[in-house]
Amino acid sequence: MRQPFPPGFLWGCATSAYQIEGSPLADGAGVSNWHRFVRTPGRVLGGDTGDVACDHYRRMKDDVALMRALGLTAYRFSIAWNRVMPDGRGRVNAAGLGFYERLVDELLAAGITPMATLHHWDLPAALDDRGGWLNPDMPGWFADYAQVCFNALDDRVPLWATLNEPWVIADQGFVHGALAPGHKSAFEAAIVAHRLMQAHAAAVQAYRAIGRHRIGLVVNIEPKHVAADATDADRHAARLADAYMNRQYLDPALLGSYPDELREVFGEAWPDWPAAEVEALKTPVDFLGLNYYTRAVVRHDARAWPVPAAPQRQPGGIYTETGWELHPQSLADTLVWMHERYGGLPLYVTENGAAFYDPPTAIAGEVNDPLRVHYLRTHIAAVQDAIARGADVRGYCAWSLFDNLEWALGYAKRFGLVHVDFQTLQRTPKASARFYAEVIAAHGANL
């Protein structure tokens, strides 16, 4: 018999504001960096934008009713900074903040625990014009924005996350240029990573002054493995990749230090921050959120940048539409690693999911997605394994509730448990949604 899930375990789905809301400029909202980015030719597949997305901004009540019908006990969403503070600082837009107040009230009325993320990549363009995450004033601006959200919602929101996947912001936004703001500079990325950690610390400190519940950090972890015939160069490359992706943000936030390997990764671009400044990043949190999708088996590759490591496709492996290997064991191992390395903090799986081919329209009201069902079954079982091995895991959120704008991939990749017809915006729960509802109803006891 598998390890039972603990009492009060949260079963949720996750989304983010720009990916599902649509109506990006409605009710006095400011322009975001993503509103600009999608309008830059060649940046987003098919020229897709978030102007309509899933139209969640206008269909929120119906969407919460759908969540309730699925039996969700938690919903992880993000707040669009540009809706709340159109200029990024100063004036608060009551109408924009009001949307999230209504969303939280609807969730609570449906018996669903709200899990709010303050920043999921969409930055007010007015702050981007001031340098964005390169600006040394950003941590203070972020803390001011966070305080506005805390004052409005902390009486009803029990779980807060400061940042979602800071590694993606720095790596994809400032190293490879694939996501907003589209820069390509290791020098900038090293600074951005530090500013993000300073912003996280500042927001946590702001919460300690007025907050009544729990606040944490959400990171994406991709374990870096090597093949059985790995060379010393392969193993060294894997260590560098692990430091760059998996420890660059957790270590300063929880241990007060950066991994030593980052000096080699960044070379002359590494700023060598003052020790006291790095130590100040260590700010106690109440939980960690893990976004897990896949692992990577890597070999040394001198052509890869900034880390000389390249993933190797595994013979016989099952791969998603985004080229990610299905490897649930690494989810269990990662949860245990986080538990052991970072002092036994409560953990939430804040994102876990897969893009497989789904038809653009439902057929006779049905969308069968057996590979996604298999993905969910095996990964939820991996969470049980981690709990049995001692990890304090308190919730699981599937990514994503809806098919949505998959950032630079546009609408080409579908992660949702609920199918969205982007011509009609009709929602159709897939077979994976029905499976997940059954798991929730059974409390995961009979997987």
Secondary structure, 3 states (H helix, E strand, C coil): CCCCCCCCCEEEEECCHHHHCCCCCHHHCCCEHHHHHCCCCCCCHHHCCCCCCCCHHHHHHHHHHHHHHHCCCEEEEECCHHHHCCCCCCCCCHHHHHHHHHHHHHHHHCCCEEEEEEECCCCEHHHHCCCHHHCCCHHHHHHHHHHHHHHHHCCCCCEEEEEECHHHHHHHHHHCCCCCCCCCCHHHHHHHHHHHHHHHHHHHHHHHHHCCCEEEEEEECCCEECCCCCCHHHHHHHHHHHHHHHHCCHHHHHHCCCCCCHHHHHHHHCCCCCHHHHHCCCCCCCEEEEECCCCEEEEECCCCCCCCEEECCCCCCCECCCCCECCHHHHHHHHHHHHHHCCCCCEEEEECCCCCCCCCCCECCECCCHHHHHHHHHHHHHHHHHHHCCCCEEEEEEECCECCCCHHHCCCCCCCCEEECCCCCCEEECHHHHHHHHHHHCCCCCC
